[in-house]
Amino acid sequence: MIDCVGAVVKDGAGRLLLIKRGHEPGKGLWSIPGGRVEPGEPDEAALVREVREETGLVVTAGRLFGGVRRPAGDGAVLDIRDYAAEVTGGTLAPGDDADDAMWASAADLARLPVTEGLLEILRSWGAL
């Protein structure tokens, strides 16, 4: 089991922060920013670090929305905990393993290729 976090970040217009994944799993698909939790690292610190690395934005971690488990490819399983987060600084720019980053409107979400189950899960948690 590989511990991971994801950030559900919305702007003042209600758009969702997305990154285009630059690596597997899900290379080329859009998803929320996030990644692996380092050994001994609290989820909140991992969330702040991953969002900054992937988007250039500084965030504060909020409440836990929920968790999902996804196959990692080589038999490993990603245990992903998704948290609300709020932008406190920075400038949006893709970085680290993100090929692109954007604020996605509801219309964007309807047409973009996103990671499997992302929108359904976020809707079930009331995050969208």
N, C-alpha and C positions, 0 to 999 in steps of 0.2 A: 504494500500500500504506500503510495507516494502522496504526502500531504501537499495540498495546493490551496490557493485562495483566488477569488475573482472579485472584481470591483464593479458594482452597479452604480454608475455615476450619471446623473442627469444635470443638464444645464437649466437656466431660467426659462427657456422655451419648452422644456420637457423632452428635449432630445437626449438620446442615450449615447454615451461614449463607447465607441467600438474601435477595435484594432483588427487589421487584416493579418492573420497568422502567417508568419514567415517560416515556420518549421512544423513538422508533424508533432502531435496529431492535429489534423485540420488545416494543413498548409493551404493557403489561398482562400480560406473561409474567414468570414467576419465573426468576431466574438467579443466578449467583454475583456478588458485587460486583466491580467493576472499571471500566476505562475507558481512555481514550487516554493514551499516554505523551507528555509535553511534549517539544519539541525539546531535546536535550542532557540529558534527565532519565534517570537509571538506572532500570531496571525496578523494582528494589526500592523506590526512593523513590516511583515512580508508584503502586505497589501500596499502600503505606502511606497515601499521600495519598487515593487513590480510596476505599479502605475507610473511612477516617475521614469523608470527605465524604458517602458514601452511607449509612453505618450508625451513625456516632458512635463506633465502636470504634477503639481504637488496637491495631495489630498489628505484629508483626515478620515479615518475609518469610523463608520457608524455601526448600526445594528446588523446582526446576522440575519440574512433572509432565509437561508437554508443550505443544504448540501446535496451534491450529486456524486455518483461514482461513474467513471468513464474508463474504458480500456485504454492503456497507454501504448499498446502495440506489441510489446515483447512478452506478453503474459502479465505484465504489471498492471495495477489499477490505480488511477488517479482518484484520490478522495478530495473533492473540491468543495470548499466552503465559500459561499458568495455573500459579501457584505455590502451594505450601502456605503457610499463614500461621497464626500463633498470636496469640490475643488477649492483650494485656498491660494493657489499661485501657479506660476509656470506658464509656458506657451505650448500649445498643442503642436507636436511634431513627432512622427514615428521614430522609434529607436529600438535598440536591442533586437529582439526577434520579431518585431512588428514590421511588416512591409508597408503599412499605411495606418492612419488613424483619422477618425472623423466623428463628428456629432451627427447621429442619425435620427431623422424624423420618423414618424410612423410610416410615411410613404416610402422612405428609404428602407426601413425594416421589412416592408412587404416585398421589395424587389431584390434586396441583397442576398447573396448566398451566405447563410450563417451556419455556424456549427450545429450539428444535429441536436434537436430538442431545446435549443437555447430559448427561443421565444416562448414556447409552451411552458417551460419551467418558470421563466420570469413572470409570465402572466399568472400562473398558478400561485405564485408567492405574492401577487399584488404589486410587483416591482415595475410593471409596465401599465 
